[in-house]
Amino acid sequence: MKDWQKLTSISDLNDALEASSQKPVLIFKHSTRCSISQMALDRFERNWNTTNLSQVTPFYLDLIAHRDVSNQIADQLDVEHQSPQVLLVIDGKCIFSETHQSIRLQNSLDLIKN
């Protein structure tokens, strides 16, 4: 796994959302039981490099182990729960969400540049 910061508690989520006021936060919600989720994570990580990391703070959520955090994300960011799912958060608000085979790192990064 790349340089993800892990979301394992509601406190971690609150810290991530607070950090999104300083720098965009990218949250990858991963189901460790799903082959589509693993494929999306692998493709995402293959396309990511040091430049990408400088643009966002990446967070990883194992939603099987931390379902409470996943539910809180859905409630707090007003997004429908999906898996796999990538969320881009700026100033505590989800400005972009992609799921399943649509997940592409570049789509998230293009939003930050604009």
Secondary structure, DSSP 4 states (H G I P E B T S, - for coil): --SPEE--SHHHHHHHHHHTTTS-EEEEEE-TT-HHHHHHHHHHHHT--HHHHHH-EEEEEETTTTHHHHHHHHHHHT----SSEEEEEETTEEEEEEEGGG--HHHHHHHHH-
